[in-house]
């Protein structure tokens, strides 16, 4: 062990020690040392995220809209059976519009929950109009959040024959 710089005196059997004081100098870490710490910390973070991704895998999100049978004429109305299958992270609204020959004949709004299966009918008023022999019934739908954010849209086409 190296002796401290300074001097030692003995007086009357008592030792007293004095050291020269030197100013402290701060040593900054080198770029190489900081890079090593960054790489190690980043690797640990990636490992933790990778492990947690297996513990809580992301769930598949979907909204399925189907025609649930043939549209049926009931007096002045055309009853269109529909079905939704939903698996989302928040409740939704689906706006349905039925068109026949490009003319709007009915609409309906359906609220669906996070994991939901609904069977319902959209009743379209034909108002005395006849179904064209080679016409198409188009059911357009817009999916929105309850706050009104548009999440998607689509259409179902059913070729009608009398």
Phi and psi in radians as a Rosetta constraint file:
Dihedral C 1 N 2 CA 2 C 2 CIRCULARHARMONIC -1.303 0.35
Dihedral N 2 CA 2 C 2 N 3 CIRCULARHARMONIC 2.515 0.35
Dihedral C 2 N 3 CA 3 C 3 CIRCULARHARMONIC -1.386 0.35
Dihedral N 3 CA 3 C 3 N 4 CIRCULARHARMONIC 2.493 0.35
Dihedral C 3 N 4 CA 4 C 4 CIRCULARHARMONIC -1.162 0.35
Dihedral N 4 CA 4 C 4 N 5 CIRCULARHARMONIC 2.604 0.35
Dihedral C 4 N 5 CA 5 C 5 CIRCULARHARMONIC -1.278 0.35
Dihedral N 5 CA 5 C 5 N 6 CIRCULARHARMONIC 2.453 0.35
Dihedral C 5 N 6 CA 6 C 6 CIRCULARHARMONIC 2.480 0.35
Dihedral N 6 CA 6 C 6 N 7 CIRCULARHARMONIC -2.766 0.35
Dihedral C 6 N 7 CA 7 C 7 CIRCULARHARMONIC -2.416 0.35
Dihedral N 7 CA 7 C 7 N 8 CIRCULARHARMONIC 2.676 0.35
Dihedral C 7 N 8 CA 8 C 8 CIRCULARHARMONIC -2.183 0.35
Dihedral N 8 CA 8 C 8 N 9 CIRCULARHARMONIC 2.335 0.35
Dihedral C 8 N 9 CA 9 C 9 CIRCULARHARMONIC -2.212 0.35
Dihedral N 9 CA 9 C 9 N 10 CIRCULARHARMONIC 2.670 0.35
Dihedral C 9 N 10 CA 10 C 10 CIRCULARHARMONIC -2.137 0.35
Dihedral N 10 CA 10 C 10 N 11 CIRCULARHARMONIC 2.180 0.35
Dihedral C 10 N 11 CA 11 C 11 CIRCULARHARMONIC -2.323 0.35
Dihedral N 11 CA 11 C 11 N 12 CIRCULARHARMONIC 2.204 0.35
Dihedral C 11 N 12 CA 12 C 12 CIRCULARHARMONIC 0.891 0.35
Dihedral N 12 CA 12 C 12 N 13 CIRCULARHARMONIC 0.650 0.35
Dihedral C 12 N 13 CA 13 C 13 CIRCULARHARMONIC 1.400 0.35
Dihedral N 13 CA 13 C 13 N 14 CIRCULARHARMONIC 0.025 0.35
Dihedral C 13 N 14 CA 14 C 14 CIRCULARHARMONIC -1.876 0.35
Dihedral N 14 CA 14 C 14 N 15 CIRCULARHARMONIC 2.275 0.35
Dihedral C 14 N 15 CA 15 C 15 CIRCULARHARMONIC -1.600 0.35
Dihedral N 15 CA 15 C 15 N 16 CIRCULARHARMONIC 2.431 0.35
Dihedral C 15 N 16 CA 16 C 16 CIRCULARHARMONIC -2.233 0.35
Dihedral N 16 CA 16 C 16 N 17 CIRCULARHARMONIC 2.433 0.35
Dihedral C 16 N 17 CA 17 C 17 CIRCULARHARMONIC -2.137 0.35
Dihedral N 17 CA 17 C 17 N 18 CIRCULARHARMONIC 2.359 0.35
Dihedral C 17 N 18 CA 18 C 18 CIRCULARHARMONIC -2.281 0.35
Dihedral N 18 CA 18 C 18 N 19 CIRCULARHARMONIC 2.368 0.35
Dihedral C 18 N 19 CA 19 C 19 CIRCULARHARMONIC -2.026 0.35
Dihedral N 19 CA 19 C 19 N 20 CIRCULARHARMONIC 2.599 0.35
Dihedral C 19 N 20 CA 20 C 20 CIRCULARHARMONIC -1.339 0.35
Dihedral N 20 CA 20 C 20 N 21 CIRCULARHARMONIC 2.369 0.35
Dihedral C 20 N 21 CA 21 C 21 CIRCULARHARMONIC -1.649 0.35
Dihedral N 21 CA 21 C 21 N 22 CIRCULARHARMONIC 2.435 0.35
Dihedral C 21 N 22 CA 22 C 22 CIRCULARHARMONIC -2.090 0.35
Dihedral N 22 CA 22 C 22 N 23 CIRCULARHARMONIC 2.515 0.35
Dihedral C 22 N 23 CA 23 C 23 CIRCULARHARMONIC -1.107 0.35
Dihedral N 23 CA 23 C 23 N 24 CIRCULARHARMONIC 2.471 0.35
Dihedral C 23 N 24 CA 24 C 24 CIRCULARHARMONIC -1.328 0.35
Dihedral N 24 CA 24 C 24 N 25 CIRCULARHARMONIC 2.428 0.35
Dihedral C 24 N 25 CA 25 C 25 CIRCULARHARMONIC -2.002 0.35
Dihedral N 25 CA 25 C 25 N 26 CIRCULARHARMONIC 2.362 0.35
Dihedral C 25 N 26 CA 26 C 26 CIRCULARHARMONIC -1.581 0.35
Dihedral N 26 CA 26 C 26 N 27 CIRCULARHARMONIC 2.333 0.35
Dihedral C 26 N 27 CA 27 C 27 CIRCULARHARMONIC -1.804 0.35
Dihedral N 27 CA 27 C 27 N 28 CIRCULARHARMONIC 2.084 0.35
Dihedral C 27 N 28 CA 28 C 28 CIRCULARHARMONIC -1.390 0.35
Dihedral N 28 CA 28 C 28 N 29 CIRCULARHARMONIC 2.485 0.35
Dihedral C 28 N 29 CA 29 C 29 CIRCULARHARMONIC -1.164 0.35
Dihedral N 29 CA 29 C 29 N 30 CIRCULARHARMONIC 2.569 0.35
Dihedral C 29 N 30 CA 30 C 30 CIRCULARHARMONIC -1.350 0.35
Dihedral N 30 CA 30 C 30 N 31 CIRCULARHARMONIC 2.851 0.35
Dihedral C 30 N 31 CA 31 C 31 CIRCULARHARMONIC -1.073 0.35
Dihedral N 31 CA 31 C 31 N 32 CIRCULARHARMONIC -0.640 0.35
Dihedral C 31 N 32 CA 32 C 32 CIRCULARHARMONIC -1.095 0.35
Dihedral N 32 CA 32 C 32 N 33 CIRCULARHARMONIC -0.753 0.35
Dihedral C 32 N 33 CA 33 C 33 CIRCULARHARMONIC -1.162 0.35
Dihedral N 33 CA 33 C 33 N 34 CIRCULARHARMONIC -0.720 0.35
Dihedral C 33 N 34 CA 34 C 34 CIRCULARHARMONIC -1.136 0.35
Dihedral N 34 CA 34 C 34 N 35 CIRCULARHARMONIC -0.653 0.35
Dihedral C 34 N 35 CA 35 C 35 CIRCULARHARMONIC -1.140 0.35
Dihedral N 35 CA 35 C 35 N 36 CIRCULARHARMONIC -0.707 0.35
Dihedral C 35 N 36 CA 36 C 36 CIRCULARHARMONIC -1.108 0.35
Dihedral N 36 CA 36 C 36 N 37 CIRCULARHARMONIC -0.750 0.35
Dihedral C 36 N 37 CA 37 C 37 CIRCULARHARMONIC -1.107 0.35
Dihedral N 37 CA 37 C 37 N 38 CIRCULARHARMONIC -0.745 0.35
Dihedral C 37 N 38 CA 38 C 38 CIRCULARHARMONIC -1.085 0.35
Dihedral N 38 CA 38 C 38 N 39 CIRCULARHARMONIC -0.769 0.35
Dihedral C 38 N 39 CA 39 C 39 CIRCULARHARMONIC -1.127 0.35
Dihedral N 39 CA 39 C 39 N 40 CIRCULARHARMONIC -0.759 0.35
Dihedral C 39 N 40 CA 40 C 40 CIRCULARHARMONIC -1.123 0.35
Dihedral N 40 CA 40 C 40 N 41 CIRCULARHARMONIC -0.793 0.35
Dihedral C 40 N 41 CA 41 C 41 CIRCULARHARMONIC -1.151 0.35
Dihedral N 41 CA 41 C 41 N 42 CIRCULARHARMONIC -0.709 0.35
Dihedral C 41 N 42 CA 42 C 42 CIRCULARHARMONIC -1.119 0.35
Dihedral N 42 CA 42 C 42 N 43 CIRCULARHARMONIC -0.732 0.35
Dihedral C 42 N 43 CA 43 C 43 CIRCULARHARMONIC -1.112 0.35
Dihedral N 43 CA 43 C 43 N 44 CIRCULARHARMONIC -0.746 0.35
Dihedral C 43 N 44 CA 44 C 44 CIRCULARHARMONIC -1.096 0.35
Dihedral N 44 CA 44 C 44 N 45 CIRCULARHARMONIC -0.716 0.35
Dihedral C 44 N 45 CA 45 C 45 CIRCULARHARMONIC -1.098 0.35
Dihedral N 45 CA 45 C 45 N 46 CIRCULARHARMONIC -0.767 0.35
Dihedral C 45 N 46 CA 46 C 46 CIRCULARHARMONIC -1.105 0.35
Dihedral N 46 CA 46 C 46 N 47 CIRCULARHARMONIC -0.686 0.35
Dihedral C 46 N 47 CA 47 C 47 CIRCULARHARMONIC -1.122 0.35
Dihedral N 47 CA 47 C 47 N 48 CIRCULARHARMONIC -0.756 0.35
Dihedral C 47 N 48 CA 48 C 48 CIRCULARHARMONIC -1.104 0.35
Dihedral N 48 CA 48 C 48 N 49 CIRCULARHARMONIC -0.792 0.35
Dihedral C 48 N 49 CA 49 C 49 CIRCULARHARMONIC -1.101 0.35
Dihedral N 49 CA 49 C 49 N 50 CIRCULARHARMONIC -0.685 0.35
Dihedral C 49 N 50 CA 50 C 50 CIRCULARHARMONIC -1.103 0.35
Dihedral N 50 CA 50 C 50 N 51 CIRCULARHARMONIC -0.764 0.35
Dihedral C 50 N 51 CA 51 C 51 CIRCULARHARMONIC -1.128 0.35
Dihedral N 51 CA 51 C 51 N 52 CIRCULARHARMONIC -0.780 0.35
Dihedral C 51 N 52 CA 52 C 52 CIRCULARHARMONIC -1.172 0.35
Dihedral N 52 CA 52 C 52 N 53 CIRCULARHARMONIC -0.479 0.35
Dihedral C 52 N 53 CA 53 C 53 CIRCULARHARMONIC -1.155 0.35
Dihedral N 53 CA 53 C 53 N 54 CIRCULARHARMONIC -0.505 0.35
Dihedral C 53 N 54 CA 54 C 54 CIRCULARHARMONIC -1.380 0.35
Dihedral N 54 CA 54 C 54 N 55 CIRCULARHARMONIC -0.511 0.35
Dihedral C 54 N 55 CA 55 C 55 CIRCULARHARMONIC -1.275 0.35
Dihedral N 55 CA 55 C 55 N 56 CIRCULARHARMONIC -0.562 0.35
Dihedral C 55 N 56 CA 56 C 56 CIRCULARHARMONIC -2.364 0.35
Dihedral N 56 CA 56 C 56 N 57 CIRCULARHARMONIC 1.364 0.35
Dihedral C 56 N 57 CA 57 C 57 CIRCULARHARMONIC -1.188 0.35
Dihedral N 57 CA 57 C 57 N 58 CIRCULARHARMONIC 2.593 0.35
Dihedral C 57 N 58 CA 58 C 58 CIRCULARHARMONIC -1.148 0.35
Dihedral N 58 CA 58 C 58 N 59 CIRCULARHARMONIC 2.463 0.35
Dihedral C 58 N 59 CA 59 C 59 CIRCULARHARMONIC -1.582 0.35
Dihedral N 59 CA 59 C 59 N 60 CIRCULARHARMONIC 2.603 0.35
Dihedral C 59 N 60 CA 60 C 60 CIRCULARHARMONIC -1.296 0.35
Dihedral N 60 CA 60 C 60 N 61 CIRCULARHARMONIC 2.365 0.35
Dihedral C 60 N 61 CA 61 C 61 CIRCULARHARMONIC -1.984 0.35
Dihedral N 61 CA 61 C 61 N 62 CIRCULARHARMONIC 2.319 0.35
Dihedral C 61 N 62 CA 62 C 62 CIRCULARHARMONIC -2.756 0.35
Dihedral N 62 CA 62 C 62 N 63 CIRCULARHARMONIC 2.749 0.35
Dihedral C 62 N 63 CA 63 C 63 CIRCULARHARMONIC -2.338 0.35
Dihedral N 63 CA 63 C 63 N 64 CIRCULARHARMONIC 2.157 0.35
Dihedral C 63 N 64 CA 64 C 64 CIRCULARHARMONIC -2.041 0.35
Dihedral N 64 CA 64 C 64 N 65 CIRCULARHARMONIC 2.268 0.35
Dihedral C 64 N 65 CA 65 C 65 CIRCULARHARMONIC -2.114 0.35
Dihedral N 65 CA 65 C 65 N 66 CIRCULARHARMONIC 2.217 0.35
Dihedral C 65 N 66 CA 66 C 66 CIRCULARHARMONIC -2.302 0.35
Dihedral N 66 CA 66 C 66 N 67 CIRCULARHARMONIC 2.631 0.35
Dihedral C 66 N 67 CA 67 C 67 CIRCULARHARMONIC -1.361 0.35
Dihedral N 67 CA 67 C 67 N 68 CIRCULARHARMONIC 2.257 0.35
Dihedral C 67 N 68 CA 68 C 68 CIRCULARHARMONIC -1.857 0.35
Dihedral N 68 CA 68 C 68 N 69 CIRCULARHARMONIC 0.820 0.35
Dihedral C 68 N 69 CA 69 C 69 CIRCULARHARMONIC 2.283 0.35
Dihedral N 69 CA 69 C 69 N 70 CIRCULARHARMONIC -3.018 0.35
Dihedral C 69 N 70 CA 70 C 70 CIRCULARHARMONIC -1.484 0.35
Dihedral N 70 CA 70 C 70 N 71 CIRCULARHARMONIC 2.435 0.35
Dihedral C 70 N 71 CA 71 C 71 CIRCULARHARMONIC -1.097 0.35
Dihedral N 71 CA 71 C 71 N 72 CIRCULARHARMONIC 2.437 0.35
Dihedral C 71 N 72 CA 72 C 72 CIRCULARHARMONIC -2.145 0.35
Dihedral N 72 CA 72 C 72 N 73 CIRCULARHARMONIC 2.331 0.35
Dihedral C 72 N 73 CA 73 C 73 CIRCULARHARMONIC -1.431 0.35
Dihedral N 73 CA 73 C 73 N 74 CIRCULARHARMONIC 2.295 0.35
Dihedral C 73 N 74 CA 74 C 74 CIRCULARHARMONIC -2.316 0.35
Dihedral N 74 CA 74 C 74 N 75 CIRCULARHARMONIC 1.535 0.35
Dihedral C 74 N 75 CA 75 C 75 CIRCULARHARMONIC 1.167 0.35
Dihedral N 75 CA 75 C 75 N 76 CIRCULARHARMONIC -2.116 0.35
Dihedral C 75 N 76 CA 76 C 76 CIRCULARHARMONIC -1.419 0.35
Dihedral N 76 CA 76 C 76 N 77 CIRCULARHARMONIC -0.099 0.35
Dihedral C 76 N 77 CA 77 C 77 CIRCULARHARMONIC -1.946 0.35
Dihedral N 77 CA 77 C 77 N 78 CIRCULARHARMONIC 2.703 0.35
Dihedral C 77 N 78 CA 78 C 78 CIRCULARHARMONIC -2.016 0.35
Dihedral N 78 CA 78 C 78 N 79 CIRCULARHARMONIC 2.066 0.35
Dihedral C 78 N 79 CA 79 C 79 CIRCULARHARMONIC -1.691 0.35
Dihedral N 79 CA 79 C 79 N 80 CIRCULARHARMONIC 2.081 0.35
Dihedral C 79 N 80 CA 80 C 80 CIRCULARHARMONIC -1.910 0.35
Dihedral N 80 CA 80 C 80 N 81 CIRCULARHARMONIC 1.920 0.35
Dihedral C 80 N 81 CA 81 C 81 CIRCULARHARMONIC -1.349 0.35
Dihedral N 81 CA 81 C 81 N 82 CIRCULARHARMONIC 2.242 0.35
Dihedral C 81 N 82 CA 82 C 82 CIRCULARHARMONIC -2.212 0.35
Dihedral N 82 CA 82 C 82 N 83 CIRCULARHARMONIC 2.810 0.35
Dihedral C 82 N 83 CA 83 C 83 CIRCULARHARMONIC -2.503 0.35
Dihedral N 83 CA 83 C 83 N 84 CIRCULARHARMONIC 2.408 0.35
Dihedral C 83 N 84 CA 84 C 84 CIRCULARHARMONIC -2.119 0.35
Dihedral N 84 CA 84 C 84 N 85 CIRCULARHARMONIC 2.491 0.35
Dihedral C 84 N 85 CA 85 C 85 CIRCULARHARMONIC -2.227 0.35
Dihedral N 85 CA 85 C 85 N 86 CIRCULARHARMONIC 2.123 0.35
Dihedral C 85 N 86 CA 86 C 86 CIRCULARHARMONIC -2.261 0.35
Dihedral N 86 CA 86 C 86 N 87 CIRCULARHARMONIC 2.412 0.35
Dihedral C 86 N 87 CA 87 C 87 CIRCULARHARMONIC -2.484 0.35
Dihedral N 87 CA 87 C 87 N 88 CIRCULARHARMONIC 1.681 0.35
Dihedral C 87 N 88 CA 88 C 88 CIRCULARHARMONIC -2.319 0.35
Dihedral N 88 CA 88 C 88 N 89 CIRCULARHARMONIC 3.086 0.35
Dihedral C 88 N 89 CA 89 C 89 CIRCULARHARMONIC -1.670 0.35
Dihedral N 89 CA 89 C 89 N 90 CIRCULARHARMONIC -0.030 0.35
Dihedral C 89 N 90 CA 90 C 90 CIRCULARHARMONIC -2.655 0.35
Dihedral N 90 CA 90 C 90 N 91 CIRCULARHARMONIC 2.731 0.35
Dihedral C 90 N 91 CA 91 C 91 CIRCULARHARMONIC -1.142 0.35
Dihedral N 91 CA 91 C 91 N 92 CIRCULARHARMONIC 2.659 0.35
Dihedral C 91 N 92 CA 92 C 92 CIRCULARHARMONIC -2.288 0.35
Dihedral N 92 CA 92 C 92 N 93 CIRCULARHARMONIC 2.871 0.35
Dihedral C 92 N 93 CA 93 C 93 CIRCULARHARMONIC -2.092 0.35
Dihedral N 93 CA 93 C 93 N 94 CIRCULARHARMONIC 2.426 0.35
Dihedral C 93 N 94 CA 94 C 94 CIRCULARHARMONIC -2.124 0.35
Dihedral N 94 CA 94 C 94 N 95 CIRCULARHARMONIC 2.150 0.35
Dihedral C 94 N 95 CA 95 C 95 CIRCULARHARMONIC -1.738 0.35
Dihedral N 95 CA 95 C 95 N 96 CIRCULARHARMONIC 2.083 0.35
Dihedral C 95 N 96 CA 96 C 96 CIRCULARHARMONIC -1.859 0.35
Dihedral N 96 CA 96 C 96 N 97 CIRCULARHARMONIC 2.446 0.35
Dihedral C 96 N 97 CA 97 C 97 CIRCULARHARMONIC -2.330 0.35
Dihedral N 97 CA 97 C 97 N 98 CIRCULARHARMONIC 2.202 0.35
Dihedral C 97 N 98 CA 98 C 98 CIRCULARHARMONIC -1.744 0.35
Dihedral N 98 CA 98 C 98 N 99 CIRCULARHARMONIC 2.338 0.35
Dihedral C 98 N 99 CA 99 C 99 CIRCULARHARMONIC -2.258 0.35
Dihedral N 99 CA 99 C 99 N 100 CIRCULARHARMONIC 2.459 0.35
Dihedral C 99 N 100 CA 100 C 100 CIRCULARHARMONIC -2.256 0.35
Dihedral N 100 CA 100 C 100 N 101 CIRCULARHARMONIC 2.051 0.35
Dihedral C 100 N 101 CA 101 C 101 CIRCULARHARMONIC 1.110 0.35
Dihedral N 101 CA 101 C 101 N 102 CIRCULARHARMONIC 0.538 0.35
Dihedral C 101 N 102 CA 102 C 102 CIRCULARHARMONIC 1.448 0.35
Dihedral N 102 CA 102 C 102 N 103 CIRCULARHARMONIC -0.112 0.35
Dihedral C 102 N 103 CA 103 C 103 CIRCULARHARMONIC -1.776 0.35
Dihedral N 103 CA 103 C 103 N 104 CIRCULARHARMONIC 2.306 0.35
Dihedral C 103 N 104 CA 104 C 104 CIRCULARHARMONIC -1.238 0.35
Dihedral N 104 CA 104 C 104 N 105 CIRCULARHARMONIC 2.233 0.35
Dihedral C 104 N 105 CA 105 C 105 CIRCULARHARMONIC -2.106 0.35
Dihedral N 105 CA 105 C 105 N 106 CIRCULARHARMONIC -0.141 0.35
Dihedral C 105 N 106 CA 106 C 106 CIRCULARHARMONIC -3.057 0.35
Dihedral N 106 CA 106 C 106 N 107 CIRCULARHARMONIC 2.784 0.35
Dihedral C 106 N 107 CA 107 C 107 CIRCULARHARMONIC -2.664 0.35
Dihedral N 107 CA 107 C 107 N 108 CIRCULARHARMONIC 2.773 0.35
Dihedral C 107 N 108 CA 108 C 108 CIRCULARHARMONIC -2.764 0.35
Dihedral N 108 CA 108 C 108 N 109 CIRCULARHARMONIC 2.560 0.35
Dihedral C 108 N 109 CA 109 C 109 CIRCULARHARMONIC -1.996 0.35
Dihedral N 109 CA 109 C 109 N 110 CIRCULARHARMONIC 2.305 0.35
Dihedral C 109 N 110 CA 110 C 110 CIRCULARHARMONIC -2.183 0.35
Dihedral N 110 CA 110 C 110 N 111 CIRCULARHARMONIC 2.256 0.35
Dihedral C 110 N 111 CA 111 C 111 CIRCULARHARMONIC -1.599 0.35
Dihedral N 111 CA 111 C 111 N 112 CIRCULARHARMONIC 2.267 0.35
Dihedral C 111 N 112 CA 112 C 112 CIRCULARHARMONIC -2.148 0.35
Dihedral N 112 CA 112 C 112 N 113 CIRCULARHARMONIC 2.554 0.35
Dihedral C 112 N 113 CA 113 C 113 CIRCULARHARMONIC -1.597 0.35
Dihedral N 113 CA 113 C 113 N 114 CIRCULARHARMONIC -3.052 0.35
Dihedral C 113 N 114 CA 114 C 114 CIRCULARHARMONIC -1.050 0.35
Dihedral N 114 CA 114 C 114 N 115 CIRCULARHARMONIC -0.889 0.35
Dihedral C 114 N 115 CA 115 C 115 CIRCULARHARMONIC -2.162 0.35
Dihedral N 115 CA 115 C 115 N 116 CIRCULARHARMONIC 1.802 0.35
Dihedral C 115 N 116 CA 116 C 116 CIRCULARHARMONIC -2.542 0.35
Dihedral N 116 CA 116 C 116 N 117 CIRCULARHARMONIC 2.561 0.35
Dihedral C 116 N 117 CA 117 C 117 CIRCULARHARMONIC -2.276 0.35
Dihedral N 117 CA 117 C 117 N 118 CIRCULARHARMONIC 2.140 0.35
Dihedral C 117 N 118 CA 118 C 118 CIRCULARHARMONIC -2.246 0.35
Dihedral N 118 CA 118 C 118 N 119 CIRCULARHARMONIC 2.447 0.35
Dihedral C 118 N 119 CA 119 C 119 CIRCULARHARMONIC -2.076 0.35
Dihedral N 119 CA 119 C 119 N 120 CIRCULARHARMONIC 2.232 0.35
Dihedral C 119 N 120 CA 120 C 120 CIRCULARHARMONIC -2.692 0.35
Dihedral N 120 CA 120 C 120 N 121 CIRCULARHARMONIC 3.067 0.35
Dihedral C 120 N 121 CA 121 C 121 CIRCULARHARMONIC -2.172 0.35
Dihedral N 121 CA 121 C 121 N 122 CIRCULARHARMONIC 2.484 0.35
Dihedral C 121 N 122 CA 122 C 122 CIRCULARHARMONIC -1.775 0.35
Dihedral N 122 CA 122 C 122 N 123 CIRCULARHARMONIC 2.077 0.35
Dihedral C 122 N 123 CA 123 C 123 CIRCULARHARMONIC -1.715 0.35
Dihedral N 123 CA 123 C 123 N 124 CIRCULARHARMONIC 2.022 0.35
Dihedral C 123 N 124 CA 124 C 124 CIRCULARHARMONIC -1.829 0.35
Dihedral N 124 CA 124 C 124 N 125 CIRCULARHARMONIC 2.275 0.35
Dihedral C 124 N 125 CA 125 C 125 CIRCULARHARMONIC -1.530 0.35
Dihedral N 125 CA 125 C 125 N 126 CIRCULARHARMONIC 2.044 0.35
Dihedral C 125 N 126 CA 126 C 126 CIRCULARHARMONIC -1.424 0.35
Dihedral N 126 CA 126 C 126 N 127 CIRCULARHARMONIC -0.332 0.35
Dihedral C 126 N 127 CA 127 C 127 CIRCULARHARMONIC 1.011 0.35
Dihedral N 127 CA 127 C 127 N 128 CIRCULARHARMONIC 0.653 0.35
Dihedral C 127 N 128 CA 128 C 128 CIRCULARHARMONIC 1.486 0.35
Dihedral N 128 CA 128 C 128 N 129 CIRCULARHARMONIC -0.085 0.35
Dihedral C 128 N 129 CA 129 C 129 CIRCULARHARMONIC -1.263 0.35
Dihedral N 129 CA 129 C 129 N 130 CIRCULARHARMONIC 2.636 0.35
Dihedral C 129 N 130 CA 130 C 130 CIRCULARHARMONIC -1.677 0.35
Dihedral N 130 CA 130 C 130 N 131 CIRCULARHARMONIC 2.625 0.35
Dihedral C 130 N 131 CA 131 C 131 CIRCULARHARMONIC -1.315 0.35
Dihedral N 131 CA 131 C 131 N 132 CIRCULARHARMONIC 2.173 0.35
Dihedral C 131 N 132 CA 132 C 132 CIRCULARHARMONIC -1.072 0.35
Dihedral N 132 CA 132 C 132 N 133 CIRCULARHARMONIC 2.588 0.35
Dihedral C 132 N 133 CA 133 C 133 CIRCULARHARMONIC -1.061 0.35
Dihedral N 133 CA 133 C 133 N 134 CIRCULARHARMONIC -0.685 0.35
Dihedral C 133 N 134 CA 134 C 134 CIRCULARHARMONIC -2.110 0.35
Dihedral N 134 CA 134 C 134 N 135 CIRCULARHARMONIC 0.743 0.35
Dihedral C 134 N 135 CA 135 C 135 CIRCULARHARMONIC -1.562 0.35
Dihedral N 135 CA 135 C 135 N 136 CIRCULARHARMONIC 2.984 0.35
Dihedral C 135 N 136 CA 136 C 136 CIRCULARHARMONIC -2.220 0.35
Dihedral N 136 CA 136 C 136 N 137 CIRCULARHARMONIC 2.337 0.35
Dihedral C 136 N 137 CA 137 C 137 CIRCULARHARMONIC -1.626 0.35
Dihedral N 137 CA 137 C 137 N 138 CIRCULARHARMONIC 2.200 0.35
Dihedral C 137 N 138 CA 138 C 138 CIRCULARHARMONIC -2.010 0.35
Dihedral N 138 CA 138 C 138 N 139 CIRCULARHARMONIC 2.178 0.35
Dihedral C 138 N 139 CA 139 C 139 CIRCULARHARMONIC -1.944 0.35
Dihedral N 139 CA 139 C 139 N 140 CIRCULARHARMONIC 1.899 0.35
Dihedral C 139 N 140 CA 140 C 140 CIRCULARHARMONIC -1.654 0.35
Dihedral N 140 CA 140 C 140 N 141 CIRCULARHARMONIC 2.557 0.35
Dihedral C 140 N 141 CA 141 C 141 CIRCULARHARMONIC -2.449 0.35
Dihedral N 141 CA 141 C 141 N 142 CIRCULARHARMONIC 2.586 0.35
Dihedral C 141 N 142 CA 142 C 142 CIRCULARHARMONIC -2.206 0.35
Dihedral N 142 CA 142 C 142 N 143 CIRCULARHARMONIC 2.230 0.35
Dihedral C 142 N 143 CA 143 C 143 CIRCULARHARMONIC -1.778 0.35
Dihedral N 143 CA 143 C 143 N 144 CIRCULARHARMONIC 2.199 0.35
Dihedral C 143 N 144 CA 144 C 144 CIRCULARHARMONIC -2.303 0.35
Dihedral N 144 CA 144 C 144 N 145 CIRCULARHARMONIC 2.791 0.35
Dihedral C 144 N 145 CA 145 C 145 CIRCULARHARMONIC -1.348 0.35
Dihedral N 145 CA 145 C 145 N 146 CIRCULARHARMONIC 2.968 0.35
Dihedral C 145 N 146 CA 146 C 146 CIRCULARHARMONIC -1.175 0.35
Dihedral N 146 CA 146 C 146 N 147 CIRCULARHARMONIC -0.359 0.35
Dihedral C 146 N 147 CA 147 C 147 CIRCULARHARMONIC -1.455 0.35
Dihedral N 147 CA 147 C 147 N 148 CIRCULARHARMONIC -0.124 0.35
Dihedral C 147 N 148 CA 148 C 148 CIRCULARHARMONIC 1.766 0.35
Dihedral N 148 CA 148 C 148 N 149 CIRCULARHARMONIC 0.073 0.35
Dihedral C 148 N 149 CA 149 C 149 CIRCULARHARMONIC -1.277 0.35
Dihedral N 149 CA 149 C 149 N 150 CIRCULARHARMONIC 2.195 0.35
Dihedral C 149 N 150 CA 150 C 150 CIRCULARHARMONIC -1.278 0.35
Dihedral N 150 CA 150 C 150 N 151 CIRCULARHARMONIC 2.130 0.35
Dihedral C 150 N 151 CA 151 C 151 CIRCULARHARMONIC -1.896 0.35
Dihedral N 151 CA 151 C 151 N 152 CIRCULARHARMONIC -0.179 0.35
Dihedral C 151 N 152 CA 152 C 152 CIRCULARHARMONIC 2.773 0.35
Dihedral N 152 CA 152 C 152 N 153 CIRCULARHARMONIC 2.927 0.35
Dihedral C 152 N 153 CA 153 C 153 CIRCULARHARMONIC -2.674 0.35
Dihedral N 153 CA 153 C 153 N 154 CIRCULARHARMONIC 2.892 0.35
Dihedral C 153 N 154 CA 154 C 154 CIRCULARHARMONIC -2.989 0.35
Dihedral N 154 CA 154 C 154 N 155 CIRCULARHARMONIC -3.084 0.35
Dihedral C 154 N 155 CA 155 C 155 CIRCULARHARMONIC -2.617 0.35
Dihedral N 155 CA 155 C 155 N 156 CIRCULARHARMONIC 2.628 0.35
Dihedral C 155 N 156 CA 156 C 156 CIRCULARHARMONIC -1.991 0.35
Dihedral N 156 CA 156 C 156 N 157 CIRCULARHARMONIC 2.375 0.35
Dihedral C 156 N 157 CA 157 C 157 CIRCULARHARMONIC -2.117 0.35
Dihedral N 157 CA 157 C 157 N 158 CIRCULARHARMONIC 2.235 0.35
Dihedral C 157 N 158 CA 158 C 158 CIRCULARHARMONIC -2.158 0.35
Dihedral N 158 CA 158 C 158 N 159 CIRCULARHARMONIC 2.040 0.35
Dihedral C 158 N 159 CA 159 C 159 CIRCULARHARMONIC -1.374 0.35
Dihedral N 159 CA 159 C 159 N 160 CIRCULARHARMONIC 2.131 0.35
Dihedral C 159 N 160 CA 160 C 160 CIRCULARHARMONIC -1.688 0.35
Dihedral N 160 CA 160 C 160 N 161 CIRCULARHARMONIC 2.581 0.35
Dihedral C 160 N 161 CA 161 C 161 CIRCULARHARMONIC -2.420 0.35
Dihedral N 161 CA 161 C 161 N 162 CIRCULARHARMONIC 2.493 0.35
